[in-house]
Amino acid sequence: SLTTEFSGGWQMRIALAKLLMRNPEVLLLDEPTNHLDLESVKRLEGFLRTYEGTVMVVSHDRAFMDNMVDHVAEIDNGALALYKGNYSAHLKARAERIERLREERRSQLEEMAKLEAFVERFRYKATKAKQAQDRLKKLERLKAELVEIPEEKHAIRFDFVQPPRTGEEVVRARGLSKRFDDKQVYEGLDFSLYRGDKVAL
């Protein structure tokens, strides 16, 4: 049968298998774990960990990144930062880097405040005018070199209002059927779901 008849998960497996059989020096993978089940993800991780070439992955799957990457490239505010280690190590190193940048910026701002105070105090005093001009130049240099702090990533929080309590019977289905063209999947399906039921499809 044609591979186009397979599900998204199997199509992803087929595409990966074709790619991996070529054994390229560099693999560029965009969200490779999409449509894969847990067992397939684990096999892919194992394969990629021992892969002799370079693998570059774009992914939102944190567990996958933690298990198989050894460097993380982060693009933030138009700048690229490269971190050694997996995704969790990147988060820790990023937080430490931002704290260092904050300290450096605080120090710069303190020095700038002192320079501004000196310039304001002695700008028009003949004996200190030269020193004031020198400090003014240093102040302009510091302003140009002021450390930029990457923007904080704020988590999105949802606050859903508690809905009113449902009745005892939440869902009642009678006579359901499903078919694909001439292939009948099910027919005449009846069921009820009650408050507190937990169902997996």
N, C-alpha and C positions, 0 to 999 in steps of 0.2 A: 504494500500500500504506500501511498505518497506521504512524505513526512509532513506535508501541510495539513494532513488529517489529524496529526497528534495535538495534544493539549499544549498550552504555553510552557508548562514545566518541562515536558519532553522535548519541545522545540529548543528550549534553552540548553538542555543536556546535549542534544544533537549538535547545536552550534558550537558549544564548548568542546565537545569531542573532536569535531572537525578541526577546530583551531589548535587544540593541544597536540593532535597527531602531526601537525606541521612542524612542531617543536621550534617556534621562532625564538630569536635572541631576545626580543622584547615583546611582552604581552600587555596590551592595553585593554583593561576590562572595565566596562561601565555597568555598575550594579549587577555583578555576576550572580548574586544570591537571590535575585528576584525570581519568583516562580519555582525555586528549588525547595524540596523538603529538607528537614534537618539532617537526615542521613546523607543526602547528596551534598549539602553544604559541608559537612564534616569531611567527606571524601575529597571535595574540591580543596578545602583547607590543607589537608594532608598532601595532596598532589602539589599545590602551589608552594608549600613550605620547602619541599625538596627540589623544586624546579630550578634548573641551573641557570636559566636566563633571568632577565630583569622583568619584574611584574609591577605594573602601575595600575592601581585600582581606584575607581571613583565609587564610593559606597556610603550608604547611611547605616549599614549594619555594623553596629559597634562591636558586637561579640566577634563577628568575622574579622574585623580589623584588629581587634586585640589578639586574636589567635594566629594571624598570619603576617601582619606587616611589621617591618623593623624601622621604618621612617615614615613620618607624616609631614606632608607639605600643606601649609595653611595659607590661604590668600585672605588677607584682612585689610580693609581700607587701602586697597591698591598695592599692598606690599606682600611679598612672599616670605614666609618664615619656614625653615626646615627644622624639624625636631627628630631626634634619634629615639627609637623605641616604638612601642605600639600606641594605640589610641589613648589608653588610660595614662601612659607615661607622658604623652603629648599634653593632655589636659593639665597634669601636675606641673610640667615644665612651663607651660604657657602661663599658669597662675603665678609661678615664681618669677617669670620674666616680667609680667605686668607689675608685680610688686616692686621689682628692682627699678623699673621705669618710673613708677610713682615716686619712689625715694629720690631718684635722680632729678625728676621734675621739681619735687619739693625743695631740694637743695638749690636748683637753679633759680626758683622763684624767690627763695630767701636771699640769695646773692644779688638778684636783680633789685629787690626791695632796698638792700643796703646801698647799692650803687645809685639808685634813684634818690635816696635820702641825701647821700653825699653831694650829688650833682645839684639838687635843689638848694642845699644849704650853702654851698660854696661857689656856685656858678658865677656870681657877680663879685666875688671877693678877689681882688687883684693878686694876692699872694697864693691863692689856691686855684685860680682859673685854669691853669695848665693841667693840674691834677683832675679837676672837674671834667675837662674836655677828654682826657684819657679815659676816665671812667665812663663817660657818655659813649665813647666808641666801643668800650668793652660791653656796655649795656646793650647796644645795638647788635653786637655780635651774638650775645647770649640770647636775645629775642629771636634772632634768625635760627639759632641752634636749639631752641626750646624743644624738649622731648615731647613727642606725640604719644598719648596713651591710647591703645586700641579700645574701641567701644566695647562696653560690657554687653554680653549676650544675655538678654533677659528671657527667662523661660515664660512661655505663654501659659497662663492659668485660666481655667474655665470655672465659673461658679454657677452651676446649674441649680435652679430652684427645685426643691423636693416636690415631685408631682403628688397629686392626691392619691390616696391608696386605691388600688384597682379592686374590682370585684373578685370573687373567688375564682371564677373561670375567666382567664385572660384572653385566650384564643380558642376559637372553635372552627374547625375546617371540616367540610363535608364534600365528598365526591371530587376531590382534587385529582387531576391527571396531568401528565407531562409526556411529550413526545418530540422527537427530532425527525422530521419528515415522516417516514413510515415506521420508524423505530419507536415502539412504545416503552417508556421508562417505567411509568407506574400509572395506575388507573383506579378510580374509585377509592381514593385514600381518605379516610376519616380519622381525625384526632382532635383532642382537646388538650390545652395547656393550662395548668392551674398556677395561681400565685405561689412563687417559691420554686417552681420547676426550673431545672437547668437543663437545656437541650443543646447538644452539639450536632451540627449537620455536616 
